[in-house]
């Protein structure tokens, strides 16, 4: 059997390099077709768009086109390898947008000498697109870049490393806490990692009801506490008075552990310190903070999730971003706000409780699959995701006042209740 490295390189190189291409959406067989596609016919939509910029959504592909943009400063778990090295990942993101939500993508890699240069570049080209997905940009620069672009662009700007991870994590965490018989407002949560994903995960959980005083965030220097003078403004939010300084101390009586850090950083002895029915989200890829086999051998009562597809309960961003953008684009939202993120998390949470379609069980070669400790998050190939999550996001956009179009008449559902009734 071909090893993974060889197979991956062959996949990207053959039969033609890359994973994306453009396609024609109009006939081009006749001279008349070409006259309509380009000169002289193309002048007519040009004049219309010049008269009313909103008509770009009618006469061009803008409304279904997302830019996936990176500077390559934080590629997967590989670090700052530069914009060109990020291109396979950005193309891959485009594949997922198209495969799961029918959204067209241009991947754009920006060689910018500063965050401001990156912001200026993206802002100037933003008119081309219906939305912008930022990807693999290191912290803390990613926070300022996203904030500035949200303010300066009139289309949704979404840093998936932050918010996609947070949305899927929140959905799984709410279900895990329910199974453990615990409430988010009471849960003691330890977050190992102080980067973009970790900060966004904790902020979203707080927005959904977690108590910030019950959250212990840990970076390379230890627990983030009020006595530290080396914290940036984003980490400082999570600094509170405590005499705890180490991961082991934080894990005493913890209800949940969320790892967004590195391989093998959660020791079995620390897992033993957690409260009954502990929840462990070991999301470092490809190697989690603790392997599920070791976690289950250490604690028979653990509820376990990872970022890997070869274990149950995969915390996978593909559960979120394609459908979040689908809902946002379909109501032509000007941004993706907190209400839309929370709506997406609740939609994912509730979808996991529904009976699983036969095609999903067949794809994973299982006879039975139902909501429980081994299934707290939907599978990425669940065909209902585009309906349920996009619907929830679109409705939240309308209700929160950032939509510029009404609820789509072609959406098959009005709410999750329709699916439950089915």
C-alpha positions in Angstrom: 0.0 0.0 0.0 1.3 3.5 -0.9 2.4 5.5 2.1 0.5 8.7 2.9 3.3 11.1 1.8 3.6 9.5 -1.6 -0.2 9.2 -2.0 -0.7 12.8 -1.0 1.9 14.1 -3.4 0.5 12.0 -6.3 -3.0 13.2 -5.5 -1.9 16.9 -5.8 0.2 16.4 -8.9 -1.7 14.0 -11.1 -3.4 13.9 -13.6 -3.1 17.7 -13.5 -1.5 19.8 -10.8 -3.7 21.3 -8.1 -7.3 20.7 -6.9 -9.3 23.5 -8.4 -10.2 24.8 -11.8 -12.7 27.2 -13.3 -15.7 26.2 -15.3 -17.9 27.8 -17.9 -21.5 28.5 -16.8 -22.8 29.7 -20.2 -22.8 28.3 -23.7 -19.8 29.2 -25.9 -20.4 27.2 -29.0 -21.5 29.8 -31.5 -20.3 33.1 -32.7 -23.4 34.7 -31.1 -22.5 33.0 -27.7 -19.1 34.6 -27.8 -20.5 37.9 -28.8 -22.8 37.8 -25.7 -20.0 36.5 -23.4 -17.5 39.2 -24.4 -17.5 42.1 -26.9 -19.9 43.6 -27.7 -22.6 41.9 -25.5 -20.6 42.2 -22.2 -21.0 46.0 -22.4 -24.6 45.7 -21.4 -24.1 44.3 -17.9 -21.1 46.6 -17.5 -23.4 49.6 -18.0 -26.0 48.2 -15.6 -23.5 47.5 -12.8 -22.1 51.0 -13.3 -25.6 52.3 -12.8 -26.4 50.1 -9.8 -23.6 48.2 -8.1 -26.1 45.7 -6.6 -26.7 44.4 -10.1 -23.3 42.7 -9.9 -25.1 40.0 -7.9 -27.4 39.5 -10.9 -25.0 39.6 -13.8 -21.8 38.1 -12.3 -20.8 35.3 -10.0 -20.0 37.6 -7.1 -22.9 36.4 -4.9 -21.6 32.8 -4.9 -17.9 33.5 -4.8 -15.7 33.4 -1.7 -12.0 34.3 -1.5 -9.9 32.0 0.7 -7.0 34.2 1.7 -3.8 33.6 3.7 -0.3 35.0 4.2 1.0 31.6 5.2 2.1 32.7 8.6 0.4 29.8 10.5 -0.1 26.9 8.1 -2.0 24.0 9.8 0.5 22.8 12.5 3.5 23.5 10.3 4.1 27.2 11.2 5.2 30.2 9.2 6.2 28.7 5.8 5.1 31.6 3.7 2.2 32.4 1.3 3.2 30.1 -1.6 3.5 27.1 0.7 -0.1 27.8 1.9 -1.6 27.4 -1.5 -2.3 23.6 -1.3 -4.3 24.3 2.0 -6.2 27.2 0.4 -7.0 25.1 -2.6 -8.2 22.4 -0.2 -10.4 24.8 1.5 -11.9 25.7 -1.9 -12.6 22.0 -2.5 -14.5 21.8 0.7 -16.6 24.9 0.0 -17.5 23.5 -3.4 -18.0 19.9 -2.4 -20.2 20.6 0.7 -22.0 23.9 -0.1 -21.7 24.5 -3.8 -19.7 27.7 -3.3 -17.2 28.9 -5.8 -13.7 29.9 -4.5 -10.6 31.7 -5.6 -7.7 30.9 -3.4 -5.4 34.0 -2.9 -2.0 33.9 -1.2 -0.7 37.3 -0.2 3.0 38.1 0.2 2.5 41.1 2.6 5.3 42.8 4.5 3.0 43.8 7.4 -0.5 43.2 8.7 -1.5 46.6 7.4 -0.3 45.7 3.9 -2.3 42.5 4.0 -5.4 44.4 5.1 -5.0 47.0 2.4 -4.5 44.3 -0.3 -7.6 42.3 0.8 -9.7 45.4 1.1 -8.9 46.5 -2.4 -9.9 43.2 -4.0 -12.9 42.6 -1.8 -15.3 44.1 -4.3 -14.8 40.9 -6.4 -16.3 38.6 -3.9 -19.4 37.8 -1.9 -17.4 36.8 1.1 -13.9 36.4 2.5 -12.6 33.4 4.4 -9.3 34.2 6.2 -7.1 31.2 6.9 -3.8 30.2 8.5 -2.8 33.7 9.8 -0.8 33.8 13.0 -2.0 35.3 16.3 -2.2 38.0 17.5 -2.1 39.6 14.0 -5.1 37.6 12.9 -7.3 39.4 15.4 -6.5 42.9 14.1 -6.6 41.8 10.4 -10.1 40.3 10.8 -11.4 43.3 12.8 -10.1 45.8 10.3 -11.5 44.0 7.3 -14.9 43.5 8.9 -15.0 47.3 9.4 -13.8 48.1 6.0 -15.7 45.6 3.8 -19.4 45.3 3.2 -19.3 41.5 2.8 -18.8 38.8 5.4 -15.2 38.3 6.6 -14.6 35.2 8.6 -11.4 33.8 10.1 -12.1 30.1 10.1 -9.2 29.1 12.3 -10.9 31.2 15.0 -14.6 31.0 14.6 -15.1 27.7 12.7 -13.1 25.9 15.4 -15.1 27.7 18.1 -18.5 26.9 16.6 -17.9 23.2 16.2 -16.2 23.0 19.6 -19.1 24.7 21.3 -21.6 22.4 19.7 -19.8 19.3 20.8 -19.1 20.7 24.3 -22.8 21.5 24.9 -23.7 17.9 24.0 -20.9 16.4 26.0 -21.9 18.4 29.1 -25.5 17.3 28.6 -24.4 13.6 28.5 -22.3 14.2 31.6 -25.2 15.7 33.4 -23.6 19.1 33.7 -24.3 22.7 32.8 -22.1 25.1 30.8 -22.7 27.8 33.3 -21.2 25.6 36.1 -18.5 23.8 34.2 -14.9 24.3 35.1 -13.0 24.4 31.8 -9.3 24.1 31.2 -8.0 25.4 27.8 -4.5 24.3 26.9 -3.4 26.8 24.2 -3.5 30.6 24.0 -3.7 31.2 20.2 -6.4 32.3 17.9 -8.5 29.2 18.1 -8.3 28.9 21.8 -9.2 32.5 22.5 -12.2 32.3 20.1 -13.4 29.0 21.5 -13.5 30.5 25.0 -15.1 33.7 23.9 -17.9 31.8 22.1 -18.5 29.5 25.1 -18.7 32.6 27.4 -21.2 34.1 24.9 -23.2 30.9 25.2 -23.3 30.9 29.0 -19.9 29.8 30.4 -18.6 31.6 33.4 -15.2 33.3 32.7 -14.2 32.8 36.3 -14.4 29.0 35.7 -12.1 29.1 32.7 -8.3 28.5 33.1 -6.4 29.2 29.9 -2.8 28.0 29.7 -0.1 29.1 27.3 3.6 28.3 27.0 4.3 30.2 30.2 1.6 28.5 32.3 -1.8 29.6 33.5 -2.9 33.0 32.3 -3.4 34.9 35.6 -3.8 38.5 36.8 -0.2 38.7 38.0 1.4 38.2 34.6 2.8 41.3 32.8 3.5 39.5 29.5 -0.1 39.2 28.2 -1.4 40.8 25.0 -4.9 42.4 25.1 -6.5 39.2 23.8 -5.1 36.9 26.4 -5.5 39.4 29.2 -9.3 39.0 29.0 -8.9 35.6 30.6 -6.5 36.6 33.3 -8.1 36.4 36.8 -6.9 36.1 40.4 -5.7 32.6 41.1 -2.9 30.9 42.9 -2.8 28.1 40.3 0.2 28.2 38.0 0.4 24.8 36.2 -1.7 22.6 34.1 -1.8 19.9 36.8 -3.1 22.4 39.3 -5.8 23.6 36.9 -6.9 20.1 36.2 -7.9 19.4 39.8 -11.7 18.9 39.6 -12.0 20.2 36.0 -15.1 19.2 34.1 -13.7 19.8 30.6 -10.3 20.0 28.9 -10.0 21.7 25.5 -6.6 21.2 23.9 -5.6 23.5 21.0 -1.8 23.2 21.6 0.4 20.2 20.7 0.9 16.5 20.8 1.0 14.5 24.1 0.7 17.4 26.4 -2.0 16.0 28.6 -0.6 13.3 30.9 -2.7 10.5 32.3 -2.1 11.7 35.8 -3.6 15.1 34.9 -6.7 13.3 33.4 -7.1 11.4 36.7 -7.4 14.8 38.5 -10.6 15.7 36.6 -14.1 15.5 38.0 -16.4 12.5 37.3 -17.4 12.2 33.6 -14.6 14.3 32.4 -14.8 15.8 28.9 -11.6 15.9 26.8 -11.4 17.6 23.5 -7.8 16.9 22.4 -7.8 18.8 19.1 -4.2 19.1 18.2 -3.5 17.7 14.7 -2.3 15.2 13.6 -1.3 14.1 17.1 -3.7 15.0 19.9 -2.8 16.1 23.4 -3.7 12.6 24.5 -4.5 9.6 22.4 -8.1 8.3 22.9 -6.8 4.8 23.7 -4.8 6.2 26.5 -7.5 8.4 27.7 -10.1 5.6 27.9 -7.6 3.3 29.6 -7.0 6.0 32.2 -10.6 7.0 32.8 -13.5 4.7 31.8 -15.9 7.6 32.2 -14.2 10.1 29.8 -16.1 11.7 26.9 -13.5 12.1 24.2 -13.2 14.1 21.0 -10.2 14.8 18.8 -9.5 16.6 15.5 -8.9 13.3 13.7 -11.3 11.5 11.3 -10.2 8.0 12.5 -11.7 8.4 15.9 -15.3 9.2 17.0 -16.3 12.8 17.7 -14.1 14.6 15.2 -14.0 18.4 15.9 -13.9 19.3 12.2 -14.3 22.9 10.8 -15.9 21.5 7.7 -19.0 21.0 9.8 -19.2 24.8 10.0 -17.7 27.1 7.4 -19.3 25.9 4.2 -22.8 26.1 5.6 -22.2 29.3 7.5 -21.1 31.0 4.3 -24.0 29.3 2.5 -26.5 30.9 4.8 -24.7 34.2 4.9 -24.5 34.4 1.1 -28.1 33.4 0.5 -29.4 36.3 2.5 -26.6 38.6 1.3 -25.4 39.3 4.9 -23.0 42.2 5.3 -21.1 40.3 8.1 -21.1 37.1 10.1 -21.9 38.2 13.7 -22.1 36.5 17.0 -25.8 35.7 16.7 -25.0 33.7 13.5 -22.2 31.8 15.1 -24.3 30.9 18.1 -27.1 29.8 15.8 -24.7 27.6 13.8 -23.4 26.0 17.0 -27.0 25.2 18.3 -27.9 23.8 14.9 -25.0 21.4 14.9 -25.8 20.5 18.5 -29.4 19.6 17.7 -28.6 17.8 14.5 -26.4 15.3 16.4 -29.5 14.3 18.3 -31.5 13.3 15.2 -31.6 9.8 13.8 -28.6 9.3 11.5 -29.3 8.7 7.8 -28.5 5.3 6.3 -26.0 6.8 3.9 -24.0 8.3 6.7 -23.8 4.9 8.5 -22.9 3.2 5.3 -20.1 5.7 4.6 -18.6 4.9 8.0 -19.3 1.2 7.8 -21.4 1.0 10.9 -24.8 -0.7 11.5 -25.8 1.6 14.3 -25.0 5.2 15.2 -26.9 7.4 17.7 -26.5 10.3 20.0 -24.3 9.4 22.9 -20.7 9.4 24.1 -19.3 8.2 20.8 -21.4 10.5 18.8 -21.7 14.1 20.1 -21.1 15.9 16.8 -22.5 15.3 13.3 -20.4 13.6 10.7 -19.1 15.9 7.9 -20.9 14.0 5.1 -24.3 14.3 6.7 -26.4 15.7 3.9 -28.6 17.6 6.3 -25.8 20.0 7.3 -26.4 22.3 4.4 -30.1 22.5 5.2 -29.9 22.8 9.0 -26.8 25.0 9.5 -27.4 27.3 6.5 -31.0 27.7 7.5 -30.1 28.7 11.1 -27.4 31.1 9.9 -29.7 32.8 7.4 -32.5 33.2 9.9 -30.1 34.6 12.5 -28.7 37.1 10.0 -32.2 38.3 9.2 -33.2 38.5 12.9 -30.0 40.4 13.8 -30.4 42.9 11.0 -27.3 42.1 8.9 -29.2 40.4 6.0 -30.1 42.5 2.9 -32.3 39.8 1.3 -35.3 38.0 2.7 -35.4 34.4 3.8 -34.8 32.3 0.6 -37.9 30.8 -0.8 -36.0 27.7 -2.0 -35.0 26.7 1.5 -36.7 23.4 2.3 -36.9 23.9 6.1 -38.0 26.6 8.4 -36.5 25.1 11.5 -35.0 22.0 13.1 -38.5 21.2 14.3 -39.4 20.2 10.7 -36.6 17.6 10.8 -37.7 16.3 14.2 -41.2 15.9 12.9 -40.0 13.9 10.0 
